[in-house]
Amino acid sequence: MSLALPSDAAAAIARDDYRRGVWLVTGATLAWSSAGLLARWVATDPWTTLFWRSLFATIALLGYLVARDRGLVVVEFRRLGRVGVAMAVCFAVSMMCFINALNLTTVAAVLVFQAASPLFAATLAWIFLKERVGPKKLAAILVTMVGVVVMVSGAGAHGRLAGDVLSAVMGITYAGTIVLARVRPDVPTTAACCLGVIIVAVVSLPFAHLTVTPRDLALLAVFGFGQMGLALVMFTAGVRLIPAADAGLISVLESVLAPVWVWFVFAEDPGRNTLIGGAIVVVAVLAAARSDRTVQSGAGMP
């Protein structure tokens, strides 16, 4: 007796999964976009920030895994395999490169490479997963890059080579994290990201200051539990439900929202270029999302 779902029911489930994936990745992006605010409030150096944020994120993710899986947490980590470990390493490298790149080069350079991550993700997914990127989606990715370039065009001179290299590595490894999450659907992605933040905490420990002020410790706890831990739970759940290019494209909104939050809280004028470029990015992402809904309603598939 066949247990296969009728084609209409399967298509409806696929559409619901895609929609849920988009919302989860968008929620994670909103949380991540608060990094600029928290970084402004915290008076610690990059390695100290990395250590404490990763430590609190590890506690949050382990707590989530224990609550969800009870006594099977160890089993989840054993199920990672090579793909899961590779995902954790890519995620850890991306986090460390991001924080340190901000200290070595201009924010403009970092944002440009962050905006390039959807192109990297789409390319890797095309090579390894045979995921097709249609002309509309590719155009949206390219327009997104144009928008971010406009945002940062008035930010001053280009940064130093070391920071630019770190920014490039950040973009590629972030794309690798997205693609690896789809290579094997059975890989426990939350456990993989938990392993990633553990790696960051261990690597940054020798360079970090363990004594911080109570105020900074409280902010770093928010940084780790909310901005990193909660966002990772949403991201790892959502990224498995949508194509890699879509996840990367949505994540670029972080580059747009981050200066907006600083503008609201610190009354810093982001400048005309930031507003124009941000509007271009938002339009590109919304156009891509509308294109996906059109394809789904017409073809019955995400």
C-alpha positions in Angstrom: 0.0 0.0 0.0 1.5 3.3 -1.0 1.7 6.1 1.6 2.7 8.8 -0.9 0.8 12.0 -0.6 -1.3 13.3 -3.5 0.5 15.8 -5.7 -1.7 18.8 -4.5 -1.2 17.9 -0.8 2.6 17.5 -1.3 2.8 20.8 -3.1 0.8 22.5 -0.3 3.2 21.0 2.3 6.2 22.2 0.2 4.8 25.7 0.0 4.2 25.8 3.8 7.7 24.5 4.4 9.2 27.2 2.2 7.1 29.9 3.8 8.2 28.8 7.3 11.8 28.6 6.2 11.6 32.2 4.9 10.2 33.5 8.1 12.7 31.7 10.3 15.7 32.9 8.3 14.2 36.4 8.3 13.8 36.3 12.1 17.4 35.2 12.5 18.6 38.0 10.2 16.6 40.6 12.3 18.3 39.3 15.4 21.8 39.3 13.8 21.3 42.8 12.6 21.4 44.0 16.2 25.1 43.2 16.4 26.1 46.8 15.6 24.1 48.1 18.5 25.5 45.6 21.0 29.0 46.1 19.7 28.7 49.9 20.3 27.6 49.4 23.8 30.2 46.8 24.7 33.7 48.1 25.6 35.6 44.9 25.0 38.1 44.0 22.3 37.2 41.6 19.4 38.6 38.4 20.9 37.0 39.1 24.3 33.7 39.8 22.6 34.0 36.6 20.6 34.8 34.5 23.6 32.0 35.7 25.9 29.4 35.8 23.1 30.3 32.3 22.1 30.3 31.0 25.7 26.8 32.4 26.3 25.6 31.2 22.9 27.0 27.7 23.7 25.0 27.7 27.0 21.9 28.8 25.1 22.2 26.2 22.4 23.0 23.4 24.7 20.0 24.3 26.9 17.8 24.3 23.8 19.1 20.9 22.7 18.7 19.4 26.2 15.1 20.7 26.4 14.3 19.4 22.9 16.1 16.1 22.9 16.3 15.2 26.6 18.9 12.5 26.9 19.8 12.3 23.2 22.0 15.4 23.0 25.2 13.2 22.8 23.6 11.2 20.1 22.9 14.4 18.1 26.5 15.4 18.2 27.6 11.9 17.2 25.3 12.2 14.2 27.1 15.2 12.8 29.5 13.2 10.7 32.0 14.9 8.4 29.4 17.2 6.8 28.2 18.5 10.2 31.7 19.0 11.5 32.6 20.9 8.2 29.5 23.1 8.7 30.6 23.9 12.3 34.1 24.8 11.2 32.8 27.0 8.3 30.5 28.8 10.7 33.2 29.3 13.3 35.7 30.6 10.8 33.0 33.0 9.4 32.3 34.4 12.9 35.9 34.9 13.7 36.7 36.5 10.4 33.7 38.9 10.7 34.6 40.3 14.1 38.3 40.6 13.3 37.8 42.1 9.8 35.8 44.9 11.4 38.9 45.7 13.4 41.3 45.6 10.4 39.5 47.1 7.5 36.6 49.4 6.7 33.0 48.4 7.4 32.5 49.1 3.7 34.7 46.3 2.7 33.1 43.9 5.1 29.6 44.7 3.9 30.6 44.2 0.3 31.9 40.7 0.9 28.9 39.9 3.1 26.6 41.0 0.2 28.6 38.7 -2.1 27.7 35.6 0.1 24.5 34.8 -1.8 26.5 34.6 -5.0 29.0 32.3 -3.3 26.2 30.2 -1.9 24.4 30.0 -5.3 27.6 29.0 -7.0 28.5 26.4 -4.4 24.9 25.0 -4.5 25.0 24.9 -8.2 28.3 22.9 -8.2 27.6 20.5 -5.4 23.8 20.3 -5.1 22.8 21.0 -8.7 20.4 23.7 -7.5 19.4 25.9 -10.4 19.4 29.7 -9.9 16.9 31.2 -12.4 17.6 34.5 -14.2 15.3 36.5 -11.9 17.0 35.2 -8.7 20.4 35.8 -10.2 19.3 39.3 -11.2 18.1 39.9 -7.6 21.4 38.8 -6.2 23.4 41.1 -8.5 21.0 44.1 -7.8 21.6 43.3 -4.1 25.3 43.6 -4.5 24.8 46.9 -6.4 22.7 48.2 -3.5 25.3 47.4 -0.9 28.1 49.0 -3.0 26.0 52.1 -3.2 25.5 52.0 0.6 29.3 51.9 1.3 30.5 54.0 -1.6 30.9 57.1 0.6 32.5 55.3 3.5 36.1 56.3 2.6 39.2 54.6 1.5 39.5 50.9 1.0 40.9 49.0 4.0 44.0 47.1 4.5 44.8 43.8 2.7 44.6 41.6 5.8 41.1 42.8 6.7 39.9 42.5 3.1 41.2 38.9 2.9 39.4 38.1 6.2 36.2 39.6 4.8 36.4 37.5 1.7 37.0 34.3 3.8 34.0 35.4 5.9 31.7 35.6 2.8 32.9 32.2 1.4 32.7 30.3 4.7 29.2 31.8 5.5 28.1 30.6 2.1 29.6 27.2 2.8 27.6 27.0 6.0 24.4 27.6 4.1 25.2 25.0 1.4 26.4 22.3 3.8 23.2 22.6 5.8 21.4 21.3 2.7 23.9 18.7 1.6 22.5 16.2 4.1 19.0 16.9 5.4 19.6 14.5 8.3 22.5 16.4 9.8 21.5 18.0 13.1 22.2 21.6 12.1 21.6 23.1 15.6 24.2 20.7 17.0 26.6 21.7 14.2 26.2 25.4 15.0 26.6 24.7 18.7 29.9 22.9 17.9 30.8 26.0 15.8 30.4 28.4 18.7 32.3 26.0 21.0 35.1 26.1 18.5 35.1 29.9 18.5 35.1 30.0 22.3 38.1 27.6 22.5 40.1 29.4 19.8 39.4 32.9 21.2 40.1 32.0 24.9 43.9 32.5 24.8 43.4 36.0 23.4 40.5 37.1 25.5 40.3 39.0 28.8 38.3 37.0 31.3 37.7 40.0 33.6 35.1 42.3 32.3 32.8 44.8 33.9 29.3 43.7 35.1 27.8 46.0 32.5 29.8 44.5 29.7 29.1 41.0 31.0 25.3 41.6 30.9 25.5 43.0 27.4 27.7 40.1 26.3 25.1 37.7 27.8 22.4 39.4 25.6 24.8 39.2 22.7 25.2 35.4 23.2 21.8 34.3 24.4 19.6 36.4 22.1 21.6 37.9 19.2 23.5 34.6 18.6 21.7 31.7 20.4 18.1 32.5 19.5 19.1 33.5 16.0 21.0 30.3 15.4 18.0 28.2 16.5 15.8 30.0 13.9 18.4 30.0 11.2 19.3 26.3 11.4 15.6 25.4 11.3 14.8 27.6 8.4 17.9 27.2 6.2 17.0 23.5 5.6 13.6 24.5 4.1 14.7 26.9 1.4 17.3 27.0 -1.4 20.8 28.2 -0.5 20.6 31.3 -2.7 17.3 32.4 -1.0 18.8 32.0 2.5 21.9 34.0 1.5 19.8 36.7 -0.2 17.5 37.2 2.9 20.6 37.3 5.1 21.9 40.3 3.2 19.2 42.3 4.9 21.4 42.3 7.9 23.7 44.7 6.1 20.8 47.1 5.5 19.2 46.9 9.0 22.3 47.1 11.1 23.0 50.8 10.3 19.2 51.6 10.6 19.1 50.3 14.2 22.2 52.5 15.1 20.5 55.4 13.4 17.4 55.0 15.6 19.1 54.4 18.9 22.2 56.7 18.6 20.6 59.3 16.2 23.5 58.7 13.7 22.7 59.8 10.2 23.5 56.9 8.0 23.9 59.2 5.0 22.1 59.4 1.7 24.1 56.6 0.1 23.1 54.2 2.9 19.4 55.0 2.5 19.5 54.7 -1.3 21.5 51.5 -1.3 19.4 50.0 1.5 16.2 50.7 -0.5 17.7 48.9 -3.5 18.5 45.9 -1.4 15.0 45.7 0.1 13.4 46.0 -3.3 15.6 43.3 -4.7 14.8 40.9 -1.8 11.1 41.6 -2.0 11.1 41.1 -5.8 12.9 37.8 -5.4 10.3 36.7 -2.8 7.4 37.7 -5.0 9.0 35.8 -7.9 9.2 32.7 -5.7 5.5 33.0 -4.7 4.6 33.4 -8.4 6.5 30.2 -9.3 4.9 28.3 -6.4 1.3 29.3 -7.3 1.9 28.6 -11.0 3.9 25.4 -10.8 2.8 24.1 -7.4 6.4 23.8 -6.2 8.7 26.1 -4.1 
